[in-house]
Amino acid sequence: MAAANPSKSERIDVRATAPVKQLLQEAARACHKNVSEFLLDAGVNAASQALADRRRFVLDETQWQAFQEALDRPVQDKPRLRKLLREPGALD
């Protein structure tokens, strides 16, 4: 989190099954936190990781050259990929 102790003004409600709630309570106790602190820390870490994977990637010089070469290669027709992308997916 960016600020040391920002005031908390927003609320997030979460519903869970009894076994999930119990698991979260046990994990929070093991980390010497309350459930809200445990969930917030875990959620912020997961969100940061999910976004970092989409915003930034780091390459050494060899990897950068390979990446540039891949971008510069002429487009190749890939019939199986074209077919896959035309088929309805699980979310369609």
Summary of the structure (lengths in Angstrom):
residues: 92
radius of gyration: 22.0
end to end distance: 36.4
largest distance: 56.1
contacts: 128
relative contact order: 0.05
helix: 59%
strand: 0%
